[in-house]
C-alpha cells in the first residue's frame, strides 16, 4: 500500500509534465509563426525604408540637373532637341545608379500632371513629352493630390496601380520667384520584392510545421525521460530559495537589461549618424560624377568625387580595371587609379596594361565573374603578395558588369588598418564602383563621339578640297552658293561672283608639259587665295583652268576692285608663257557680276551672267575683266 501510495504522485506529476510539454510545444509553434509574421512585416518596412532612401537620393539628383526653365521651355514648345536628349540620358544614369524602375519629371496642372521627361523606354506613347496623367484614373490619394497641387514636398509613398505596387518619391523644382515649376519623381516596382518576401513567409511556415511534427515525435521518444526528472528536481530546488533571493536575482537581471538596452540605442544612434554621413557623401560624389561638362575633365572629376568619399570611409587607394578578351585568355588593364598621395589619373603605369589574370590574380577571373566580391585583410587572401605590392593592408573588390558581361572590377584599399569592411561600407563602395564605371563608359562614349565628329569634319574638309591646288572644289562652291543665296535673300543683300580663266592654258600645257601646267595651276590658286582677305569670301576651282571667287555683301565697285587686284597679282607672279597672245607671261581673264540675292535665283543664274562677261573679256583681248550687274 505504501509503495502504491508513493507511485501515484509521480505518475500524476509525469502526466502533468506531459500536458505542460505539449502546451509548450504548441506555444513555441505559435510564437514561431508570430515571429515569422513580425519578421516579414519588419522586412517589408526595412525594404520600404531602404528603397525610399534610394528614391530620395534619385529625385534630389534629378532636381539638381533639370531646371525650372527647362520644364517650362519644353512644355511650351513640346519639341525635343540635343539638350533634351542629354538631360534624358542623365536621368537614365541616375535611374541606373539608384536602382529605380523609372525616373520622371512632371508639371502639376488641374486634376493631374503633364510629363516632361520619363526614362521608361516602353512609355513613349503615353508618357512622352506633354502627355497628361489624370489623378482620378490613376487612383492617387486625395491628400497627396492636395500636397502636390500646393507645390509641397510629400513623403515617399506606396501606391497600388494597375501594374502593381510602386514606391514613389518626389522633389519639387522651384522657379526663381518661388513658385513650383514641377516635380522630379522616382518609382520603384515593389511587386518583385513583395513576392520574394511572400515566398519567404511560405518557406518559414513550412519549416515551422516540420519543426512542430518533429518536436512531437522527439517528445514521445525521449523528451519524457530527459525532461520529467530534471524538471521535478528543479521545482524542488526552487522551492528552497527564499523570496529575498529571488527578488535580488530579478532586480539584477532587470538592471543588466536596461544597461544592454541603453548600449543598443547608443549603437543605433551612432550607426544612423554614420549612415547619414555616408549617404550625403555618396550623393555629393554622384552629383560631381554626373555633372561633368568639360571635355577632357575626366581625371579632375573623378578625383573631386572620390576624395570626400575615401575620406569618409578611410580609404587610401581606388582603382578601376577593365577586362580584355584575347584568344589566349582573359587580360586586364588599369583604366583609372586614385591614391591619397598623388590624386587620380588615367595615365597607365608601366606593367599595369594587358596583364593576364593568371599573372595578376588567377582566382579573381572566375570568382568575380560569378558576382562574388573580395573583402578582408590582404594577408589572409591568396592574392596577398600582389596586394602588398600596392601597399594594401585591407581590400574590397567589387565586380563590374555591363549588359550581363563581366566588364572588370573596382578595387578599394586601406593602407593603414586591417579590417573586414562592414555591410554599410560595402553598400556604399558598391554604389561608388558603379558610379565609376558609368563615368568611365560615359567618358569613352563622349570621346568616341568627339573623335567621330572630328573625323567627319576632316573627311568633309577633304571632300570639299581640290586635291591638286588645295583650295575649295566645285562641290564646296555649289553647296555654299546655295547657302549664301538663301541667307542673303533674307536681308535683300548683294552677292558678287567672278569667273576666272587662265589665258591660253592649253597652249601652256602643250609648250611646257603637264607637270609644269600643274605647278602653274597651284601658283595661280595660291595667288588668288592670298588676294582674297575677307573671312566670308572664298576661292574655288571650278574645273580645269577655271576658278571662281565668291564675294558676299559686295557691291559693283567692290567687285571691280577685287577683279583688278587679281589680274595685277597674277601678272606679278611672272610665270613665263611664250604662247600667250595677251602678254609674255601667264595672265587671267575675268567675268564679274553683282546682284541682289533672292530665293527666285539659283547658282546657275549667277554663273551664267559671270560666264557671259568672261566670254566678253576674251573677245576683247584677254588679260582684263568685264562687268555687268545681275
Secondary structure, DSSP 8 states (H G I E B T S, - for coil): -HHHHHHHHHHHHHHHHHHHHHHHHHHHHHHHHHHHHHHHHHHHHHHHHHHHHHHHHHHHHHHHHS-HHHHHHHHHH----HHHHHHHHHHHHHHHHHT-SEEEEEEEETTEEEEEEE--TT-TTTSSTT-EEEHHHHT--HHHHHHHHTT-----EEEEETTEEEEEEEEEEE-TTS-EEEEEEEEEE-HHHHHHHHHHHHHHHHHHHHHHHHHHHHIIIIIHHHHHHHHHHHHHHHHHS-HHHHHHHHHHHHHHHHHHHHHHHHHHHHHHHHHHHHHHHHHHHHHHHHT--STT-HHHHHHHHHHHHHHHHT--EEEEEEEEEETTEEEEEEEEEEETTTEEE----TT-SSEEHHHH-HHHHHHTTTT--EEEEGGGSTTHHHHHHTT-SEEEEEEEEETTEEEEEEEEEESS------HHHHHHHHHHHHHHHHHHHHHHHHHHHHHHHHHHHHHHHHHTB-TTTSSB-HHHHHHHHHHHHHHHHHTT-EEEEEEEEETTHHHHHHHH-HHHHHHHHHHHHHHHHHH--SSS-EEEEEETTEEEEEEET--HHHHHHHHHHHHHHHHHT--B-TT-SS-SB--EEEEEEEEE--TT--HHHHHHHHHHHHHHHHHTTSSSEEEEE-
